[in-house]
Amino acid sequence: MASNPNLLSQKIRHSISSLCNSKPPYASSNALLSVFPFRCSTYLPLRATNSRPISAIAGGISFSWDDIDRVSQPQYAPHDCSDLGGFFDKIGICNRGLEMHSEFLPFVIEGQIVGYIHHHFANNLRSFQEVFIFPKDSSYGGCFGSHVTLHPMLKSHEGRTGAVGEVIKCLAEKELIPGIRNELYPVVSSFGAPIFFSLERAAAPYFGIKAYGVHMNGYVEKDGQKFLWIGKRSQAKPTFPGMLDHLVAGGLPHGIACGENLMKECEEEAGIPRSISHSATPVGAVSYVDIDGCRYKRDVLFCYDLKLPGGFIPKNQDGEVESFRLIPVGNVANVVKRTEFFKPNCSIVIIDFLFRHGYMNPEYLGYLDLLRSLKSGDCS
């Protein structure tokens, strides 16, 4: 006899509600996370000035636009113009922990691997037997002889999204998944493939699903020289507060196309009207894979360029950006190379921009290796 999806949903909610009152197998997955190694490069600390000094702080780096201007100047480190080492360092920051892949169980939906779940974190899911099951099957790889999948009664997109969402709420209440965003990401095997269900954005790295985003280089040309608009993130941001960022960037949630999402982000983050942002040019994608404790990030960033009018001044609309500056592209490259002031994945997109706009020469040692590294993750 066919099951009633409404009764199944009610049963799952009741079951999960009772489980939320029990103690999880692991009190906090945060104990398994390593602290992100925010460091200054060998060029830092900066010399004392009248501006606020640069110092490592919890969750980020404290610096001013004066510090940025000073370290960006060619004369600050005059002999590093062809040294790509600093760029390789930034690629490495976004591609950590690959040796830990064996600690994760494949997350499989309808025969497709859609993610990877750390075996410690997976123990938190075992109690939710009407949502998650652990078949003994090594055909999907891994070192544990099993994988994670959803209960076979959960067949529809809506049913899966709702059931998993209830589990995420429970785990968030137990502080096992911090920073709930109330924004859904599609769970797919590859971009454009059928969507199996939608998952809370904050939970994406704990389930190791592919996550997609859009990043835009907003630039201006003056007297034959190119300048990039750079934003400084608000200190109130829960992630990477006060760090440098693209003019426009954002995750790609469920139900919106890349181009439409970019124009929305342009309005919210920089006050760029659609009459201008519709001219943004898609120029490719970069990818990376970063394993940190229980989190497995498999991100693909779609890159865009937008040539802005010389007189345009960005104005943040959503409170997430503290301020903007227009900086020569060569100086931006120096900041990426010499410091860790940028939000890590922004550095990859900027390096891609440098290649495409002729700021990298094939004569530089490591040119092709650096170019290949821009797609270190599964770009699909």
Residue frames relative to the residue before (quaternion, step in Angstrom):
aa qw qx qy qz dx dy dz
M 1.0000 0.0000 0.0000 0.0000 0.00 0.00 0.00
A 0.5000 -0.6706 0.4555 0.3047 3.60 -0.89 0.92
S 0.4372 -0.6974 0.5039 0.2620 3.55 -0.99 0.78
N 0.4305 -0.6669 0.5448 0.2704 3.54 -1.23 0.56
P 0.3886 -0.7578 0.4620 0.2475 3.63 -0.42 1.15
N 0.6267 0.5377 -0.3517 0.4410 3.61 1.07 -0.65
L 0.6564 0.4931 -0.3120 0.4783 3.58 1.00 -0.83
L 0.6249 0.5353 -0.3317 0.4615 3.57 1.06 -0.79
S 0.6537 0.5152 -0.3105 0.4592 3.57 0.95 -0.89
Q 0.6570 0.5048 -0.3107 0.4659 3.59 0.96 -0.86
K 0.6409 0.5284 -0.3184 0.4569 3.56 1.03 -0.85
I 0.6535 0.5122 -0.3096 0.4633 3.57 0.97 -0.88
R 0.6588 0.5089 -0.3164 0.4549 3.58 0.91 -0.92
H 0.6541 0.5064 -0.3198 0.4620 3.59 0.96 -0.86
S 0.6540 0.5207 -0.3071 0.4548 3.57 0.97 -0.90
I 0.6833 0.4855 -0.2855 0.4646 3.56 0.91 -0.94
S 0.6085 0.5662 -0.3490 0.4328 3.57 1.06 -0.77
S 0.6756 0.4756 -0.2946 0.4802 3.58 0.97 -0.83
L 0.6530 0.5171 -0.3171 0.4534 3.56 1.03 -0.75
C 0.5967 0.5865 -0.3638 0.4093 3.59 1.11 -0.62
N 0.6687 0.4991 -0.2989 0.4630 3.56 1.20 -0.47
S 0.6148 0.5300 -0.3511 0.4666 3.56 1.29 -0.06
K 0.5583 -0.6058 0.4525 0.3413 3.56 -1.26 0.42
P 0.4127 -0.7203 0.4899 0.2662 3.61 -0.79 0.91
P 0.6426 -0.5303 0.3754 0.4062 3.60 -1.19 0.44
Y 0.7741 0.1671 -0.0933 0.6035 3.56 1.11 -0.68
A 0.4446 -0.7471 0.4227 0.2558 3.53 -0.43 1.25
S 0.8068 -0.0811 0.0698 0.5811 3.58 0.97 -0.71
S 0.3681 -0.7280 0.5344 0.2210 3.53 -0.78 1.03
N 0.5254 0.6463 -0.4174 0.3634 3.57 1.21 -0.37
A 0.5810 0.5932 -0.3793 0.4082 3.59 1.15 -0.51
L 0.6774 0.4856 -0.2823 0.4749 3.54 1.25 -0.46
L 0.5962 0.5849 -0.3621 0.4139 3.57 1.25 -0.14
S 0.3620 -0.7112 0.5566 0.2310 3.53 -1.02 0.78
V 0.5221 -0.6151 0.4824 0.3412 3.54 -1.15 0.58
F 0.4746 -0.6720 0.4762 0.3105 3.58 -0.83 0.92
P 0.3980 -0.7720 0.4472 0.2137 3.58 -0.66 1.07
F 0.0186 -0.7955 0.6053 -0.0201 3.56 0.28 1.21
R 0.0995 0.7883 -0.5950 0.1207 3.50 -0.56 1.20
C 0.3778 -0.6469 0.5859 0.3091 3.50 -1.26 0.24
S 0.5476 -0.6250 0.4376 0.3436 3.54 -1.10 0.62
T 0.7170 -0.4418 0.3058 0.4440 3.55 -1.29 0.04
Y 0.5849 0.5769 -0.3803 0.4248 3.59 1.22 -0.22
L 0.6952 0.4409 -0.2604 0.5045 3.58 1.22 -0.38
P 0.5089 -0.0570 -0.8490 -0.1302 1.64 -2.37 0.67
L 0.5760 -0.5914 0.4411 0.3519 3.51 -1.24 0.49
R 0.5968 -0.5542 0.4353 0.3837 3.50 -1.25 0.40
A 0.6095 -0.5787 0.3973 0.3685 3.55 -1.11 0.66
T 0.0254 0.7814 -0.6220 0.0430 3.55 -1.00 0.89
N 0.6704 -0.4717 0.3684 0.4385 3.53 -1.30 -0.17
S 0.6021 0.5555 -0.3677 0.4401 3.60 1.22 -0.34
R 0.6814 -0.4722 0.3607 0.4274 3.51 -1.32 0.27
P 0.4392 -0.7158 0.4633 0.2830 3.64 -0.73 0.94
I 0.4813 -0.6428 0.5121 0.3048 3.51 -1.24 0.53
S 0.1486 0.7769 -0.6022 0.1077 3.56 -0.88 0.92
A 0.5055 -0.6353 0.4837 0.3271 3.56 -1.08 0.68
I 0.0170 -0.7808 0.6245 -0.0104 3.56 -0.95 0.92
A 0.6607 -0.4987 0.3647 0.4265 3.56 -1.23 0.36
G 0.8427 0.1808 -0.1520 0.4838 3.55 -0.82 1.04
G 0.8374 -0.0477 0.0263 0.5439 3.61 1.10 0.03
I 0.4791 -0.6256 0.5244 0.3225 3.53 -1.30 -0.41
S 0.3119 -0.7424 0.5646 0.1814 3.55 -0.97 0.86
F 0.2411 0.7550 -0.5777 0.1953 3.57 -0.71 1.08
S 0.3581 -0.7236 0.5549 0.2007 3.53 -1.29 0.41
W 0.6558 -0.4782 0.3881 0.4365 3.58 -1.30 0.12
D 0.5839 0.5625 -0.3738 0.4505 3.60 1.13 -0.53
D 0.6366 0.5152 -0.3230 0.4743 3.57 1.01 -0.81
I 0.6436 0.5279 -0.3130 0.4572 3.56 0.97 -0.89
D 0.6564 0.5160 -0.3104 0.4545 3.56 0.90 -0.94
R 0.6841 0.5068 -0.2967 0.4326 3.56 0.87 -0.94
V 0.7230 0.4382 -0.2642 0.4642 3.59 0.81 -0.96
S 0.6271 0.5618 -0.3336 0.4241 3.59 1.22 -0.42
Q 0.5571 0.6442 -0.3888 0.3515 3.58 1.18 -0.44
P 0.5707 -0.6124 0.4151 0.3563 3.63 -0.96 0.78
Q 0.6893 0.5020 -0.2966 0.4300 3.59 0.94 -0.84
Y 0.4973 0.6565 -0.4403 0.3575 3.62 1.22 -0.21
A 0.7659 -0.0262 0.0214 0.6420 3.59 1.11 -0.71
P 0.1390 -0.8833 0.4411 0.0770 3.57 0.51 1.21
H 0.7244 0.4644 -0.2529 0.4423 3.61 1.13 -0.42
D 0.6123 0.5990 -0.3444 0.3844 3.62 1.21 0.15
C 0.3248 0.8026 -0.4697 0.1724 3.61 1.25 0.13
S 0.7774 0.3154 -0.1798 0.5137 3.62 0.98 -0.73
D 0.5198 0.6342 -0.4111 0.3982 3.58 1.30 0.08
L 0.1996 -0.8156 0.5368 0.0823 3.59 -0.50 1.21
G 0.3616 0.7813 -0.4593 0.2185 3.59 1.27 -0.03
G 0.6622 0.5181 -0.3105 0.4435 3.56 0.95 -0.86
F 0.6312 0.5156 -0.3282 0.4775 3.58 1.11 -0.65
F 0.6331 0.5180 -0.3339 0.4683 3.60 0.97 -0.80
D 0.6030 0.5602 -0.3560 0.4425 3.59 1.05 -0.72
K 0.6811 0.4916 -0.2964 0.4546 3.59 0.93 -0.87
I 0.5985 0.5290 -0.3559 0.4851 3.58 1.11 -0.62
G 0.6619 0.5317 -0.2998 0.4350 3.56 0.96 -0.89
I 0.6147 0.5622 -0.3461 0.4315 3.58 1.04 -0.74
C 0.7200 0.4237 -0.2390 0.4949 3.59 1.09 -0.69
N 0.7403 0.3435 -0.2001 0.5422 3.60 1.24 -0.12
R 0.2186 0.8009 -0.5187 0.2041 3.54 0.62 1.19
G 0.8526 0.3399 -0.1529 0.3663 3.50 -1.39 0.14
L 0.2882 0.7862 -0.5141 0.1858 3.61 1.13 0.36
E 0.5985 0.5756 -0.3604 0.4250 3.59 1.13 -0.52
M 0.6437 0.5284 -0.3158 0.4547 3.60 1.27 -0.26
H 0.3591 0.7665 -0.4769 0.2369 3.60 1.26 0.00
S 0.6449 0.5550 -0.3236 0.4139 3.60 1.01 -0.79
E 0.6099 0.5666 -0.3501 0.4295 3.62 1.23 -0.27
F 0.6670 0.5134 -0.2792 0.4622 3.58 1.30 -0.11
L 0.3505 -0.7025 0.5814 0.2135 3.54 -1.22 0.67
P 0.4927 -0.6324 0.4913 0.3405 3.61 -0.98 0.69
F 0.2417 -0.7231 0.6309 0.1435 3.56 -1.12 0.79
V 0.0520 -0.8518 0.5171 -0.0657 3.54 -0.29 1.32
I 0.0125 -0.7691 0.6390 -0.0072 3.58 -0.99 0.93
E 0.8528 -0.0567 0.0010 0.5191 3.56 -0.80 1.03
G 0.7370 -0.4490 0.2188 0.4554 3.53 0.95 0.95
Q 0.6505 0.4856 -0.3114 0.4941 3.58 1.29 0.06
I 0.3858 -0.6863 0.5593 0.2596 3.57 -1.00 0.82
V 0.0804 -0.8214 0.5647 0.0041 3.56 -0.59 1.18
G 0.8194 -0.0157 0.0170 0.5728 3.59 1.21 -0.19
Y 0.3115 -0.7089 0.5968 0.2104 3.51 -1.40 -0.14
I 0.1261 -0.8031 0.5821 0.0156 3.58 -0.86 1.05
H 0.4646 -0.6862 0.4837 0.2816 3.56 -0.76 1.05
H 0.5516 -0.6536 0.3973 0.3327 3.58 -0.90 0.89
H 0.6109 0.5238 -0.3620 0.4705 3.63 1.09 -0.52
F 0.6790 0.4739 -0.2968 0.4757 3.57 0.86 -0.92
A 0.6075 0.5737 -0.3511 0.4225 3.59 1.06 -0.74
N 0.5874 0.5822 -0.3742 0.4195 3.60 1.10 -0.58
N 0.6107 0.5441 -0.3480 0.4582 3.59 1.18 -0.49
L 0.6756 0.4979 -0.2851 0.4630 3.58 1.21 -0.47
R 0.5410 0.6693 -0.3935 0.3233 3.58 1.17 -0.49
S 0.6165 0.5601 -0.3521 0.4269 3.59 1.12 -0.55
F 0.6801 0.4711 -0.2819 0.4859 3.58 1.15 -0.58
Q 0.0291 -0.8801 0.4738 -0.0044 3.53 0.70 1.19
E 0.6520 0.4941 -0.3294 0.4714 3.60 1.20 -0.28
V 0.6862 0.4157 -0.2766 0.5289 3.55 1.33 0.08
F 0.8133 0.1480 -0.0477 0.5607 3.60 0.80 -1.02
I 0.0383 -0.7690 0.6373 0.0323 3.54 -1.10 0.77
F 0.2982 -0.7641 0.5592 0.1206 3.55 -1.27 0.55
P 0.1123 -0.8272 0.5475 0.0573 3.62 0.30 1.18
K 0.4084 -0.6705 0.5616 0.2612 3.54 -1.15 0.73
D 0.3616 0.6999 -0.5156 0.3370 3.54 -0.10 1.32
S 0.1786 -0.8242 0.5329 0.0689 3.55 -0.52 1.18
S 0.4132 0.7519 -0.4454 0.2560 3.58 1.26 0.07
Y 0.6793 0.4665 -0.2967 0.4825 3.60 1.22 -0.33
G 0.6009 -0.5696 0.3577 0.4319 3.57 1.27 0.21
G 0.5173 0.6255 -0.4820 0.3298 3.52 -1.29 -0.19
C 0.4802 -0.7004 0.4732 0.2345 3.53 -1.30 0.41
F 0.6542 0.5548 -0.3006 0.4170 3.60 1.24 -0.02
G 0.4668 -0.7122 0.4280 0.3029 3.58 1.25 0.04
S 0.7402 0.2949 -0.2166 0.5641 3.58 1.20 0.41
H 0.1906 -0.7512 0.6116 0.1595 3.53 -1.32 0.07
V 0.4531 -0.6513 0.5309 0.2978 3.55 -1.32 0.12
T 0.1043 0.7722 -0.6244 0.0540 3.55 -1.03 0.77
L 0.5649 -0.5879 0.4478 0.3671 3.57 -1.29 0.03
H 0.6364 -0.5283 0.4001 0.3947 3.55 -1.21 0.54
P 0.5356 -0.6666 0.4075 0.3205 3.61 -0.85 0.89
M 0.5749 0.5792 -0.3890 0.4276 3.61 1.19 -0.32
L 0.6438 0.4883 -0.3193 0.4951 3.58 1.23 -0.40
K 0.0336 0.8613 -0.5006 0.0805 3.55 0.08 1.32
S 0.7328 0.4273 -0.2391 0.4724 3.61 1.04 -0.70
H 0.6410 -0.5042 0.4121 0.4063 3.56 -1.30 0.39
E 0.6894 0.4885 -0.2890 0.4500 3.57 0.84 -0.97
G 0.6678 0.5069 -0.3091 0.4489 3.57 0.94 -0.88
R 0.6581 0.4994 -0.3066 0.4727 3.56 0.97 -0.83
T 0.6573 0.5203 -0.3134 0.4462 3.57 0.90 -0.95
G 0.6792 0.4979 -0.2905 0.4543 3.57 0.91 -0.91
A 0.6844 0.4927 -0.2938 0.4500 3.58 0.86 -0.98
V 0.6773 0.4637 -0.2961 0.4884 3.59 0.86 -0.92
G 0.6162 0.5613 -0.3458 0.4309 3.58 1.03 -0.73
E 0.6334 0.5184 -0.3318 0.4691 3.59 1.03 -0.75
V 0.6340 0.5159 -0.3289 0.4729 3.59 1.03 -0.76
I 0.6426 0.5261 -0.3259 0.4518 3.58 0.94 -0.89
K 0.6308 0.5313 -0.3365 0.4545 3.61 0.97 -0.82
C 0.6560 0.5155 -0.3059 0.4586 3.54 0.96 -0.90
L 0.6860 0.4763 -0.2860 0.4698 3.58 0.88 -0.94
A 0.6207 0.5346 -0.3411 0.4611 3.58 1.10 -0.66
E 0.6315 0.5315 -0.3320 0.4567 3.59 1.04 -0.76
K 0.6992 0.4285 -0.2518 0.5139 3.56 1.17 -0.62
E 0.4614 -0.7156 0.4069 0.3309 3.58 1.37 0.24
L 0.3934 0.7046 -0.4916 0.3274 3.57 1.10 0.72
I 0.7429 0.1729 -0.1360 0.6323 3.56 1.27 -0.40
P 0.1466 -0.8292 0.5347 0.0704 3.61 -0.17 1.23
G 0.8183 0.3533 -0.1993 0.4071 3.53 -1.38 0.18
I 0.0901 0.8216 -0.5554 0.0917 3.60 0.94 0.85
R 0.2398 -0.8134 0.5234 0.0835 3.57 -0.81 1.08
N 0.2785 -0.7669 0.5173 0.2583 3.60 1.23 -0.44
E 0.5437 0.5387 -0.4145 0.4923 3.51 1.02 0.97
L 0.2855 -0.8016 0.5102 0.1249 3.56 -0.78 1.05
Y 0.1960 -0.7476 0.6256 0.1064 3.53 -1.10 0.87
P 0.4610 -0.6720 0.4915 0.3070 3.61 -0.99 0.70
V 0.2792 -0.7319 0.5976 0.1709 3.57 -1.08 0.76
V 0.1195 0.7981 -0.5662 0.1678 3.56 -0.42 1.30
S 0.5167 -0.6110 0.4877 0.3489 3.55 -1.27 0.28
S 0.7716 -0.0821 0.0521 0.6287 3.58 1.22 -0.56
F 0.6737 -0.5138 0.3392 0.4088 3.56 -1.22 0.44
G 0.8042 0.2487 -0.2073 0.4985 3.55 -0.86 1.00
A 0.5374 0.6095 -0.4044 0.4197 3.59 1.29 -0.16
P 0.6844 -0.4710 0.3378 0.4423 3.62 -1.21 0.31
I 0.3936 -0.7143 0.5348 0.2207 3.55 -1.06 0.83
F 0.3296 -0.7723 0.5144 0.1739 3.58 -0.60 1.15
F 0.7280 -0.2470 0.1583 0.6196 3.57 1.08 -0.78
S 0.4282 -0.6834 0.5212 0.2793 3.59 -1.27 0.00
L 0.1881 -0.8081 0.5576 0.0267 3.53 -0.99 0.96
E 0.5857 -0.5743 0.4533 0.3488 3.56 -1.08 0.79
R 0.5577 -0.6592 0.3994 0.3080 3.55 -0.82 1.07
A 0.6710 0.5114 -0.3143 0.4352 3.60 0.88 -0.89
A 0.6711 0.4992 -0.2944 0.4623 3.59 1.18 -0.51
A 0.4465 0.7404 -0.4337 0.2536 3.59 1.22 -0.41
P 0.7219 0.4260 -0.2955 0.4582 3.67 0.71 -0.85
Y 0.6285 0.5350 -0.3490 0.4438 3.62 1.14 -0.46
F 0.7084 0.3661 -0.2428 0.5524 3.56 1.27 -0.34
G 0.4126 -0.7688 0.4211 0.2478 3.57 1.30 0.09
I 0.3391 0.7508 -0.5078 0.2518 3.58 1.10 0.60
K 0.5620 -0.5610 0.4715 0.3835 3.55 -1.25 0.32
A 0.0816 -0.7842 0.6146 0.0242 3.54 -0.93 0.95
Y 0.2004 -0.7949 0.5684 0.0696 3.54 -0.97 0.89
G 0.0209 -0.7970 0.6036 -0.0040 3.53 -1.18 0.61
V 0.3234 -0.7062 0.5886 0.2242 3.53 -1.36 0.16
H 0.0358 -0.7811 0.6233 -0.0092 3.58 -0.94 0.96
M 0.1106 -0.8224 0.5575 0.0236 3.57 -0.81 0.99
N 0.2662 -0.7163 0.6265 0.1535 3.51 -1.00 0.95
G 0.1063 -0.7847 0.6092 0.0434 3.57 -0.55 1.16
Y 0.0497 0.8363 -0.5400 0.0814 3.58 -0.47 1.16
V 0.2456 -0.7371 0.6189 0.1151 3.50 -1.36 0.46
E 0.2199 -0.7518 0.6037 0.1480 3.58 -1.12 0.64
K 0.0377 0.7803 -0.6204 0.0692 3.55 -0.89 1.06
D 0.8492 -0.0808 0.0272 0.5212 3.56 -0.72 1.09
G 0.7357 -0.4445 0.2266 0.4581 3.56 0.92 0.93
Q 0.6536 0.4751 -0.3170 0.4966 3.60 1.27 0.07
K 0.3206 -0.7519 0.5475 0.1789 3.57 -1.04 0.81
F 0.1203 -0.7689 0.6270 0.0338 3.52 -1.14 0.85
L 0.2449 -0.7559 0.5887 0.1485 3.56 -1.13 0.69
W 0.3606 -0.6755 0.5932 0.2486 3.54 -1.10 0.76
I 0.0816 -0.7940 0.6024 -0.0056 3.56 -0.82 1.10
G 0.2354 -0.7727 0.5742 0.1336 3.56 -1.00 0.83
K 0.2544 -0.7232 0.6171 0.1772 3.56 -1.26 0.51
R 0.4237 -0.7530 0.4479 0.2299 3.54 -0.49 1.23
S 0.5858 -0.5838 0.4384 0.3519 3.53 -1.17 0.66
Q 0.5159 -0.6302 0.4830 0.3215 3.56 -1.11 0.66
A 0.6300 0.5456 -0.3318 0.4420 3.59 1.23 -0.32
K 0.4684 0.6775 -0.4521 0.3424 3.60 1.25 -0.14
P 0.4670 -0.6960 0.4620 0.2899 3.62 -0.90 0.83
T 0.7597 0.2550 -0.1608 0.5762 3.59 1.21 -0.46
F 0.8655 0.0005 -0.0433 0.4990 3.55 -1.01 0.94
P 0.0771 0.8304 -0.5474 0.0700 3.62 0.81 0.94
G 0.8460 0.2195 -0.1580 0.4596 3.55 -1.06 0.80
M 0.5623 0.6112 -0.3963 0.3915 3.59 1.23 -0.01
L 0.5914 -0.5793 0.4263 0.3646 3.56 -1.27 0.31
D 0.0755 -0.7994 0.5957 -0.0193 3.53 -1.13 0.75
H 0.6316 -0.4969 0.4225 0.4192 3.51 -1.34 0.13
L 0.6505 -0.4749 0.4022 0.4355 3.54 -1.29 0.25
V 0.7900 -0.0101 0.0456 0.6113 3.58 0.98 -0.89
A 0.2240 0.7456 -0.6081 0.1553 3.57 -0.97 0.90
G 0.1728 0.7903 -0.5774 0.1098 3.55 -1.14 0.58
G 0.5656 -0.5787 0.4640 0.3605 3.52 -1.28 0.40
L 0.4057 -0.6956 0.5425 0.2390 3.53 -1.28 0.47
P 0.1775 -0.8219 0.5339 0.0894 3.61 -0.18 1.25
H 0.6876 -0.4655 0.3612 0.4243 3.52 -1.34 0.13
G 0.8427 0.2899 -0.1831 0.4150 3.56 -1.13 0.73
I 0.7185 0.3611 -0.2706 0.5292 3.61 1.15 0.34
A 0.4453 -0.6978 0.4992 0.2563 3.57 -0.99 0.88
C 0.6751 -0.5147 0.3444 0.4009 3.57 -1.22 0.51
G 0.6996 0.4854 -0.2882 0.4381 3.59 0.74 -1.02
E 0.6594 0.4955 -0.3042 0.4765 3.57 0.96 -0.86
N 0.6420 0.5217 -0.3223 0.4603 3.57 0.99 -0.82
L 0.6376 0.5315 -0.3284 0.4506 3.58 1.00 -0.82
M 0.6707 0.4866 -0.3130 0.4641 3.60 0.88 -0.86
K 0.6156 0.5309 -0.3457 0.4686 3.59 1.07 -0.68
E 0.6772 0.4835 -0.2925 0.4712 3.57 0.90 -0.92
C 0.5951 0.5691 -0.3609 0.4378 3.60 1.08 -0.68
E 0.6681 0.4916 -0.2970 0.4730 3.56 0.96 -0.87
E 0.7204 0.4739 -0.2600 0.4346 3.57 0.81 -1.03
E 0.7865 0.3852 -0.1862 0.4454 3.57 0.81 -1.00
A 0.8317 0.1646 -0.0629 0.5266 3.59 1.02 -0.66
G 0.4590 -0.7037 0.4439 0.3115 3.61 1.23 0.07
I 0.3714 0.7201 -0.5005 0.3050 3.59 1.10 0.66
P 0.3506 -0.7561 0.5054 0.2235 3.62 -0.54 1.06
R 0.6328 -0.5572 0.3843 0.3761 3.55 -1.21 0.52
S 0.5658 0.6010 -0.3868 0.4112 3.57 1.15 -0.50
I 0.7030 0.3874 -0.2456 0.5435 3.59 1.26 -0.44
S 0.7089 0.4994 -0.2866 0.4072 3.60 0.78 -1.04
H 0.5663 0.6034 -0.4035 0.3903 3.62 1.13 -0.43
S 0.6314 0.5428 -0.3241 0.4491 3.60 1.27 -0.33
A 0.4114 0.7121 -0.4791 0.3070 3.62 1.26 -0.04
T 0.2787 -0.7877 0.5366 0.1178 3.56 -0.89 1.00
P 0.3469 -0.7112 0.5627 0.2393 3.62 -0.79 0.93
V 0.0959 -0.8444 0.5270 -0.0076 3.58 -0.70 1.09
G 0.7719 -0.3088 0.1824 0.5249 3.59 1.18 0.21
A 0.3692 -0.7112 0.5530 0.2284 3.56 -1.24 -0.45
V 0.1758 -0.7301 0.6456 0.1388 3.53 -1.32 0.43
S 0.1059 -0.8026 0.5849 0.0491 3.58 -1.19 0.42
Y 0.0051 -0.7829 0.6221 -0.0023 3.53 -1.25 0.49
V 0.1881 -0.7508 0.6192 0.1323 3.56 -1.29 0.33
D 0.0109 -0.8217 0.5645 -0.0779 3.55 -0.63 1.18
I 0.0859 -0.7934 0.6025 0.0142 3.56 -0.65 1.16
D 0.0825 0.7855 -0.6029 0.1127 3.54 -0.72 1.14
G 0.8118 -0.1129 0.0329 0.5719 3.56 -0.19 1.28
C 0.8102 -0.1780 0.1744 0.5305 3.58 -0.69 -1.13
R 0.6286 0.5561 -0.3344 0.4287 3.61 1.21 -0.18
Y 0.0710 -0.7788 0.6230 -0.0160 3.52 -0.93 1.02
K 0.0748 -0.8237 0.5621 -0.0056 3.56 -0.19 1.31
R 0.0045 0.7678 -0.6397 0.0362 3.55 -0.82 1.08
D 0.0718 0.8594 -0.4920 0.1194 3.54 0.26 1.32
V 0.1028 -0.7387 0.6632 0.0632 3.51 -1.22 0.73
L 0.1225 -0.8015 0.5842 0.0372 3.58 -0.76 1.07
F 0.2745 -0.7405 0.5936 0.1547 3.56 -0.76 1.08
C 0.2430 -0.8101 0.5262 0.0880 3.55 -0.69 1.15
Y 0.0690 -0.7811 0.6206 0.0060 3.52 -1.08 0.86
D 0.1910 -0.7293 0.6403 0.1470 3.54 -1.28 0.53
L 0.0118 -0.7777 0.6284 0.0138 3.55 -1.08 0.73
K 0.2341 -0.7499 0.6050 0.1294 3.56 -0.68 1.14
L 0.1961 -0.8226 0.5310 0.0549 3.54 -0.54 1.25
P 0.5912 -0.5504 0.4401 0.3922 3.58 -1.19 0.46
G 0.6103 -0.6047 0.3774 0.3455 3.56 -1.03 0.77
G 0.7339 0.4327 -0.2370 0.4669 3.56 1.07 -0.72
F 0.4756 0.6887 -0.4417 0.3230 3.60 1.22 -0.02
I 0.0930 -0.7698 0.6307 0.0312 3.57 -1.02 0.91
P 0.3439 -0.7569 0.5088 0.2234 3.64 -0.54 1.06
K 0.0793 -0.7720 0.6301 0.0258 3.53 -1.17 0.74
N 0.3580 -0.7524 0.5132 0.2057 3.56 -0.56 1.17
Q 0.2387 -0.8041 0.5360 0.0958 3.56 -0.99 0.90
D 0.7596 0.4066 -0.2096 0.4623 3.61 1.11 -0.50
G 0.5612 -0.6552 0.3675 0.3476 3.60 1.24 0.25
E 0.5566 0.6412 -0.3800 0.3668 3.60 1.26 0.11
V 0.7189 0.3606 -0.2282 0.5488 3.59 1.29 -0.18
E 0.4016 -0.7392 0.4976 0.2112 3.54 -0.82 1.04
S 0.7761 -0.1829 0.1741 0.5779 3.57 0.94 -0.92
F 0.2931 -0.7350 0.5852 0.1776 3.55 -1.36 0.26
R 0.0430 -0.7657 0.6388 0.0618 3.54 -1.29 0.45
L 0.3227 -0.7079 0.5951 0.2012 3.55 -1.20 0.67
I 0.0082 -0.8331 0.5458 -0.0895 3.57 -0.46 1.28
P 0.5410 -0.6073 0.4586 0.3581 3.63 -0.96 0.76
V 0.5795 -0.6252 0.3918 0.3460 3.58 -0.94 0.91
G 0.6366 0.5351 -0.3359 0.4423 3.61 0.94 -0.80
N 0.6581 0.4969 -0.3041 0.4769 3.58 1.06 -0.74
V 0.6020 0.5392 -0.3518 0.4724 3.58 1.09 -0.70
A 0.6238 0.5420 -0.3300 0.4563 3.58 1.00 -0.84
N 0.6487 0.5202 -0.3175 0.4558 3.58 0.99 -0.81
V 0.6392 0.5168 -0.3288 0.4650 3.59 1.00 -0.79
V 0.6380 0.5168 -0.3257 0.4687 3.59 0.96 -0.86
K 0.7121 0.4827 -0.2569 0.4404 3.56 0.85 -1.03
R 0.7886 0.3949 -0.1731 0.4384 3.57 0.85 -0.98
T 0.7931 0.2466 -0.1120 0.5456 3.61 1.13 -0.46
E 0.3486 -0.6689 0.5903 0.2875 3.51 -1.39 -0.16
F 0.2135 0.8089 -0.5117 0.1956 3.55 0.99 0.90
F 0.6765 0.4925 -0.3008 0.4575 3.60 1.09 -0.63
K 0.5622 -0.5130 0.5226 0.3843 3.53 -1.25 0.52
P 0.5816 -0.6752 0.3006 0.3399 3.59 -0.59 1.14
N 0.7265 0.4372 -0.2980 0.4384 3.62 0.71 -0.89
C 0.5390 0.6052 -0.4099 0.4185 3.60 1.21 -0.31
S 0.5993 0.5783 -0.3637 0.4172 3.57 1.06 -0.72
I 0.6397 0.5301 -0.3356 0.4441 3.60 0.97 -0.80
V 0.6704 0.4972 -0.2982 0.4631 3.58 0.93 -0.91
I 0.6467 0.5053 -0.3215 0.4723 3.60 1.02 -0.74
I 0.6192 0.5248 -0.3476 0.4694 3.60 0.99 -0.76
D 0.6174 0.5346 -0.3334 0.4710 3.59 1.02 -0.78
F 0.6344 0.5263 -0.3130 0.4718 3.60 1.00 -0.86
L 0.6499 0.5302 -0.3159 0.4436 3.58 0.95 -0.89
F 0.6320 0.5136 -0.3286 0.4783 3.58 1.03 -0.75
R 0.7335 0.4688 -0.2539 0.4216 3.56 0.71 -1.08
H 0.7469 0.3807 -0.2136 0.5017 3.59 1.14 -0.58
G 0.6344 -0.6234 0.3100 0.3360 3.56 1.17 0.55
Y 0.4759 0.6709 -0.4501 0.3477 3.59 1.15 0.50
M 0.6692 0.3990 -0.2949 0.5532 3.58 1.32 0.06
N 0.2099 -0.7872 0.5698 0.1071 3.57 -0.94 0.89
P 0.5471 -0.6266 0.4377 0.3414 3.62 -0.97 0.78
E 0.5966 0.5821 -0.3632 0.4164 3.58 1.18 -0.46
Y 0.5497 0.6084 -0.4085 0.4010 3.61 1.19 -0.36
L 0.4957 -0.6678 0.4730 0.2907 3.57 -0.90 0.97
G 0.7978 0.2551 -0.2115 0.5037 3.57 -0.74 1.08
Y 0.3004 0.8019 -0.4774 0.1967 3.60 1.33 0.09
L 0.7410 0.4148 -0.2427 0.4690 3.61 0.66 -1.07
D 0.6140 0.5390 -0.3520 0.4567 3.59 1.04 -0.68
L 0.6598 0.4949 -0.3081 0.4742 3.58 0.96 -0.84
L 0.6304 0.5345 -0.3318 0.4549 3.57 0.98 -0.83
R 0.6674 0.4962 -0.2994 0.4676 3.61 0.91 -0.90
S 0.6580 0.5585 -0.3134 0.3960 3.58 0.98 -0.84
L 0.5345 0.6365 -0.4062 0.3795 3.60 1.22 -0.29
K 0.7290 0.2705 -0.1986 0.5966 3.57 1.29 -0.24
S 0.0939 0.8339 -0.5341 0.1022 3.56 0.72 1.08
G 0.6918 0.4383 -0.2735 0.5044 3.58 1.16 -0.50
D 0.6570 -0.4690 0.4060 0.4285 3.52 -1.38 -0.08
C 0.1317 -0.8260 0.5463 0.0431 3.57 -0.13 1.29
S 0.4570 0.6595 -0.4680 0.3704 3.55 0.43 1.25
